[in-house]
Amino acid sequence: MRVLATAGHVDHGKSALVRALTGMEPDRLAEERRRGLTLDLGFVWTGLPPDGEPLAFVDVPGHERFVATMLAGVGPVPAVLFVVAADQGWQRQSQEHLEILHALGVRHAVLAVTRSDLADPAPVRADAAERLAATSLGATPCVEVSAVTGQGLTALRAELSRLARALPVPPADADVRLWLDRAFTVRGHGTVVTGTLAAGTLRVGDRLTAGDGTTGLRVRGLQCLNEARDEVCAVARVAVNVHGAPDGLLTRGQVLLTPGRWLPTSVTDVRVAGTPVAELPRQATLHLGTAAVPVTVRPLGTDTARLTLARELPLRVGDRAVLRQPGGPRTPSAVTVLDVRPPRLTRRGAARARAAELATLTGTPDAASELRRRHLVRRSELHAMGVPAPFEPVTGDWLADPAHWTALRERLSQEADRHASRNPLDPGLPTEAARRLLALPDRTLIDALTATPGDRRLHQRDGKLYGATSTAPVLPPHLSAAVDTVRAELTEAPFRAPEAHRLTELGLTRKALAAAVTAGALLKVGDGIVLLPGADARAAAVLRDLPQPFTTSEARRALDTTRRVAVPLLEFLDTRGYTERVDDQRRRCR
């Protein structure tokens, strides 16, 4: 299927033309039919030659009072049937509709000069074609028609068929962003919404989220052109029966999204065309898809601004939108989204620096540029911004700018060496402290920085980081002598650990003991209990000579030590796998 919107001045015959093309009535409301004036969006369709491929029309009102409704109709649609009446020629709403289409960047159109049975269409055709050619629509095929006599309808169908075949086909696996143009309740079915599916695929049973980012919904049923479907691929007019929507949540301007794939935002930086940024009003309305959201405009550069939205919208880099002042100047401003996660502007000169940065952005998704500016970003967040990931993450879901990643590794090495020089007794930099020093959002990034192949400047042990030359504590001479004294005493009595007062007498504080243990000079078997390295294996050899199983008291006598040492030593042997408990009183060697 292909979907087109109509455009043109009020009473130029847009509805009559699509009625003649499709045999369907686009004006749904009785008031519309009574007044002969389109007040809301209408939806009709027909088959195109030669194979009958469906073409759907979103018929929009042409009256100046309903420009917001017209914007909701053309916002999600990639092509347009532009209508000008031969007996009236170019009018004010013709111009405003054209400016809106140009602001949205619409590039595909067919021009229909209607009422060609009432006046010579040639002058109007030439004038309208020239005006369209000066916009994004470019050179546009034109057909002279009459909905009353049928003149030119066959030629118009042929042109529409050629246009439909030329329209790009969006990817079927794209993330769904369905802008809603209608929402109503069907007895026995619940909430039904309609919209133009511009990309992606909808299936019965799919889980979606509403535009608030929190409400989960389930697709109970699908219809396309009044036919029930299990699956609908873009581009298509679609009706979706959803379950889980609170009353009043889903209205025109709301949106259904693929869960977890979008970043609703209330602040965005944009490029503006069509109106000098300095002349923009502070308050305006942003039109995107079918949404019309009040925004506050903060000029930044000559053509860039920051928009603060009254409610969040799921925006992506490169989105095209229209900025309009209701009741003000009629020329709409074209908006291209540059950044959906802009930095805060709190410091002096931040706005000026931001303007210079935005001047380098094109609105085309550029992963390398985004990474240079953000340094670190989750791959899922980058995708949700509309930017494909350029390479694999450094760890988990984290992507890193290569230059920034190299700088982080260099700084981490420096911080590890600095910590070691300041703390010779405890040279290992705790991993969490390293994360805070580098202001990293995730501790796994520290692990990734230390695990770089071929880089031996850093290694990690027991939750601490060590530089290449700071792998073990360095004891000052007086502490080194104290440890040597303890080692000599333990050589005489291997399992008689020095008492606390003896350690204090030697100046061996808890920190000094920990350093000696880390350096491999002593073995800690319990709180305040240190022995010689290898004492655990020697103790196990002594205990194997005992009748099995044995009690703590028997082990204490065999090891020639005190209960103060025997109890933690036996528990230490349990953890090392030398011994195991038989019951509450006895152990045995393994």
MARVEXDO-450347 format. One line per field, with one value per residue (C-alpha): x, z negated, y. Coordinates in steps of 0.05 Angstrom, whole numbers, always signed. Layout:
c1 <- X_...;
c3 <- Z_...;
c2 <- Y_...;
! end
This chain:
c1 <- +0_+19_-10_-19_-48_-87_-67_-95_-142_-211_-266_-217_-247_-199_-255_-294_-232_-215_-289_-287_-222_-244_-319_-316_-340_-282_-325_-345_-384_-456_-438_-384_-434_-487_-439_-399_-336_-283_-274_-233_-188_-220_-193_-210_-173_-173_-135_-83_-69_-41_-41_-92_-42_-80_-71_-100_-115_-115_-162_-146_-187_-166_-197_-148_-181_-160_-86_-69_-114_-82_-13_-37_-58_+6_+55_+64_+52_+109_+72_+17_-38_-36_-101_-112_-178_-175_-231_-198_-123_-71_-99_-75_-84_-51_+11_+8_-2_+57_+101_+82_+100_+166_+181_+168_+214_+161_+191_+137_+73_+24_-9_-83_-116_-189_-252_-219_-289_-304_-242_-180_-131_-68_-50_-65_-25_+36_+33_+23_+77_+127_+111_+118_+183_+215_+203_+223_+170_+211_+186_+117_+75_+9_-59_-120_-183_-257_-290_-358_-345_-291_-242_-170_-185_-153_-91_-90_-94_-35_+6_-12_+8_+76_+85_+67_+118_+172_+161_+216_+197_+212_+246_+197_+240_+243_+220_+147_+125_+52_+24_-50_-101_-164_-183_-251_-285_-319_-370_-343_-273_-249_-202_-187_-137_-119_-58_-9_+44_+105_+157_+161_+111_+52_+27_-30_-2_+53_+71_+74_+83_+44_+79_+84_+137_+106_+39_+46_-5_-21_-47_-112_-130_-110_-148_-123_-173_-229_-199_-176_-101_-53_+5_+11_+76_+90_+69_-4_-67_-80_-132_-106_-148_-106_-113_-88_-100_-130_-189_-169_-95_-98_-121_-99_-27_-8_+36_+47_+120_+163_+181_+251_+271_+254_+276_+217_+246_+221_+284_+315_+364_+342_+361_+309_+297_+246_+248_+309_+316_+321_+251_+218_+167_+185_+122_+103_+74_+115_+80_+110_+70_+0_+24_+18_+57_+69_+143_+187_+240_+310_+354_+425_+459_+438_+396_+395_+351_+333_+260_+229_+166_+104_+102_+152_+156_+195_+244_+303_+362_+341_+266_+232_+178_+142_+146_+85_+58_-18_-52_+15_+55_+33_+101_+117_+188_+222_+254_+307_+323_+398_+402_+350_+395_+426_+471_+446_+466_+482_+552_+571_+585_+553_+500_+553_+595_+534_+515_+585_+578_+509_+535_+576_+517_+477_+417_+441_+454_+529_+553_+626_+606_+557_+611_+662_+613_+586_+650_+610_+540_+499_+488_+413_+409_+447_+400_+340_+368_+364_+439_+465_+524_+590_+624_+618_+613_+676_+637_+564_+522_+573_+603_+664_+697_+765_+805_+768_+777_+852_+855_+815_+864_+923_+892_+872_+945_+967_+916_+938_+1011_+993_+953_+1011_+1061_+1017_+998_+1059_+1029_+965_+983_+921_+870_+800_+758_+701_+749_+777_+707_+693_+760_+745_+671_+650_+576_+588_+640_+646_+680_+739_+743_+744_+799_+844_+830_+857_+897_+971_+969_+1006_+1006_+946_+920_+866_+868_+818_+778_+839_+880_+955_+1003_+1061_+1110_+1063_+1042_+1057_+1062_+1130_+1145_+1189_+1253_+1226_+1164_+1204_+1249_+1187_+1160_+1228_+1225_+1156_+1179_+1239_+1194_+1147_+1205_+1218_+1143_+1105_+1035_+1043_+1019_+1043_+996_+964_+1009_+1070_+1048_+1035_+1103_+1135_+1093_+1054_+986_+928_+948_+1020_+1000_+954_+1011_+1057_+1003_+992_+1068_+1069_+1112_+1058_+995_+931_+888_+842_+829_+896_+925_+985_+1032_+1086_+1067_+1055_+1034_+967_+999_+1046_+988_+949_+1009_+1011_+936_+938_+980_+925_+872_+813_+768_+798_+773_+796_+831_+870_+889_+913_+959_+986_+1002_+1031_+989_+933_+858_+862_+902_+874_+801_+812_+868_+821_+766_+818_+838_+764_+759_+823_+797_+849_+797_+722_+674_+645_+599_+598_+658_+703_+738_+778_+830_+809;
c3 <- +0_+10_-28_-2_-34_+2_-2_+25_+12_-16_+35_+91_+96_+56_+26_+91_+128_+81_+80_+156_+154_+100_+101_+25_-17_-53_-95_-155_-194_-178_-189_-134_-85_-103_-95_-38_-78_-104_-179_-198_-167_-120_-98_-32_+16_+85_+127_+177_+246_+271_+213_+167_+111_+57_+52_-10_-16_-78_-59_-97_-107_-68_-111_-148_-215_-207_-190_-253_-228_-160_-193_-230_-164_-124_-182_-177_-101_-50_+11_+30_+81_+88_+114_+146_+178_+250_+237_+175_+183_+130_+62_-8_-36_+27_+7_-66_-51_-3_-55_-105_-56_-41_-116_-125_-67_-27_+41_+76_+105_+162_+180_+199_+231_+215_+245_+312_+343_+314_+336_+378_+334_+371_+335_+267_+284_+305_+244_+194_+226_+221_+147_+130_+169_+123_+61_+37_+84_+145_+215_+205_+256_+268_+292_+311_+283_+269_+214_+246_+318_+304_+349_+335_+280_+320_+331_+257_+236_+282_+251_+181_+199_+223_+160_+116_+150_+141_+66_+23_-15_-89_-126_-154_-216_-234_-303_-303_-316_-299_-304_-321_-282_-311_-375_-392_-431_-398_-441_-458_-433_-473_-447_-373_-344_-272_-239_-181_-195_-163_-180_-213_-223_-270_-291_-333_-402_-397_-459_-450_-495_-494_-484_-559_-559_-617_-595_-565_-512_-475_-403_-406_-333_-268_-208_-143_-92_-134_-130_-192_-190_-233_-208_-174_-143_-127_-92_-110_-139_-200_-254_-319_-375_-437_-507_-570_-553_-609_-589_-554_-544_-469_-428_-364_-372_-416_-391_-398_-402_-400_-474_-496_-428_-435_-481_-497_-509_-530_-509_-440_-399_-328_-264_-239_-167_-136_-193_-226_-295_-326_-299_-327_-383_-451_-450_-390_-370_-345_-295_-287_-261_-285_-349_-362_-424_-454_-460_-489_-440_-463_-405_-405_-338_-275_-254_-316_-378_-439_-444_-512_-499_-542_-539_-518_-447_-418_-374_-334_-302_-232_-246_-206_-239_-232_-281_-278_-316_-321_-299_-282_-218_-170_-144_-180_-202_-182_-240_-236_-301_-316_-387_-430_-492_-494_-551_-604_-594_-664_-661_-634_-560_-553_-504_-459_-460_-446_-386_-357_-367_-334_-274_-257_-259_-196_-224_-190_-241_-250_-302_-302_-315_-370_-405_-400_-434_-486_-498_-528_-511_-514_-446_-460_-476_-413_-372_-406_-385_-313_-306_-286_-327_-287_-322_-380_-452_-496_-550_-559_-522_-528_-466_-473_-429_-412_-429_-495_-512_-502_-545_-600_-600_-605_-662_-699_-696_-723_-779_-799_-802_-840_-891_-900_-912_-964_-997_-996_-1049_-1008_-935_-904_-880_-898_-835_-860_-877_-807_-777_-817_-798_-724_-733_-697_-699_-706_-744_-688_-647_-696_-685_-610_-615_-654_-608_-544_-506_-501_-553_-617_-652_-694_-727_-777_-838_-895_-874_-869_-812_-808_-761_-727_-783_-843_-848_-922_-984_-1000_-1075_-1103_-1138_-1209_-1191_-1149_-1209_-1253_-1204_-1202_-1279_-1275_-1222_-1265_-1326_-1283_-1257_-1329_-1343_-1277_-1306_-1364_-1332_-1367_-1416_-1403_-1453_-1419_-1352_-1382_-1415_-1347_-1315_-1270_-1262_-1225_-1163_-1168_-1178_-1118_-1077_-1100_-1083_-1014_-1003_-1019_-1082_-1129_-1125_-1157_-1184_-1227_-1255_-1285_-1275_-1229_-1215_-1165_-1092_-1083_-1155_-1131_-1093_-1152_-1200_-1155_-1153_-1230_-1235_-1187_-1237_-1289_-1296_-1253_-1269_-1321_-1368_-1372_-1437_-1405_-1346_-1393_-1431_-1367_-1338_-1405_-1405_-1442_-1432_-1409_-1348_-1340_-1329_-1272_-1243_-1238_-1206_-1157_-1140_-1129_-1078_-1042_-1037_-1083_-1135_-1142_-1200_-1221_-1274_-1322_-1361_-1311_-1245_-1198_-1145_-1073;
c2 <- +0_+73_+132_+203_+265_+318_+392_+457_+516_+507_+492_+474_+404_+360_+317_+314_+291_+234_+215_+210_+170_+121_+119_+129_+188_+221_+268_+225_+278_+296_+369_+363_+335_+387_+446_+417_+434_+386_+398_+337_+285_+235_+167_+132_+86_+55_+5_+32_+6_-40_-89_-57_-40_-2_+74_+107_+181_+224_+280_+344_+407_+469_+523_+569_+552_+480_+485_+445_+389_+393_+386_+324_+294_+307_+298_+222_+217_+214_+242_+290_+303_+378_+409_+477_+498_+523_+575_+605_+595_+601_+622_+638_+568_+540_+579_+560_+486_+489_+523_+468_+413_+447_+454_+380_+364_+326_+308_+267_+298_+300_+367_+364_+425_+413_+443_+443_+441_+511_+551_+545_+505_+524_+589_+559_+497_+537_+582_+525_+482_+539_+550_+476_+471_+523_+479_+410_+380_+400_+387_+357_+319_+355_+331_+373_+341_+349_+309_+325_+304_+253_+289_+270_+218_+162_+203_+222_+149_+133_+190_+168_+97_+121_+162_+103_+58_+111_+120_+88_+26_+33_-25_-76_-86_-12_+11_+28_+100_+104_+174_+171_+212_+180_+143_+115_+59_+0_-38_-106_-89_-29_+24_+29_+78_+94_+123_+118_+66_+99_+45_-23_-78_-88_-157_-182_-196_-143_-104_-29_+31_+96_+162_+174_+120_+82_+54_-16_-37_-101_-105_-145_-136_-102_-77_-49_-20_-51_-121_-158_-174_-213_-169_-102_-75_-2_+40_+29_+59_+17_+10_-20_-49_-40_-67_-33_+41_+83_+126_+190_+171_+156_+215_+249_+271_+213_+157_+81_+58_-4_-14_+6_+35_+108_+165_+211_+280_+348_+386_+385_+427_+440_+476_+525_+546_+593_+645_+678_+648_+717_+733_+671_+683_+655_+612_+571_+503_+445_+399_+330_+270_+284_+319_+393_+412_+481_+497_+551_+575_+594_+620_+595_+608_+644_+584_+539_+540_+499_+478_+461_+420_+422_+346_+293_+269_+209_+247_+223_+259_+280_+286_+341_+382_+449_+506_+551_+610_+601_+665_+697_+702_+649_+628_+563_+548_+483_+447_+392_+356_+357_+330_+295_+291_+361_+383_+432_+504_+527_+557_+625_+621_+551_+576_+607_+544_+502_+545_+535_+460_+458_+496_+434_+386_+369_+333_+269_+214_+209_+158_+180_+252_+232_+191_+247_+294_+245_+204_+146_+124_+61_+29_+23_+98_+116_+74_+106_+174_+149_+137_+68_+42_+45_-14_-63_-39_-38_-75_-93_-42_+15_+48_+93_+144_+112_+174_+184_+110_+115_+178_+142_+84_+131_+170_+107_+84_+151_+149_+78_+100_+163_+123_+74_+129_+161_+95_+49_+3_-5_+10_-20_+32_+7_-3_+40_+96_+92_+96_+159_+191_+181_+199_+136_+115_+40_+0_-51_+3_+0_-75_-64_-11_-58_-118_-86_-138_-122_-67_-89_-22_-42_-105_-119_-163_-171_-110_-64_-36_-39_-4_-39_-21_-22_-95_-103_-59_-28_-30_+25_+1_+3_-38_-85_-98_-110_-161_-196_-201_-233_-281_-301_-314_-356_-397_-419_-432_-437_-436_-388_-324_-261_-230_-162_-128_-156_-130_-62_-63_-75_-19_-66_-34_-67_-28_-50_-123_-119_-92_-149_-200_-169_-170_-244_-236_-262_-304_-279_-336_-294_-225_-204_-274_-279_-337_-352_-364_-439_-449_-475_-533_-548_-549_-597_-644_-645_-658_-716_-754_-750_-804_-782_-747_-700_-646_-573_-589_-647_-602_-547_-594_-625_-556_-531_-468_-433_-436_-362_-387_-457_-438_-388_-432_-492_-449_-424_-496_-511_-455_-478_-549_-582_-602_-610_-614_-681_-652_-594_-620_-656_-648_-693_-681_-688;
! end
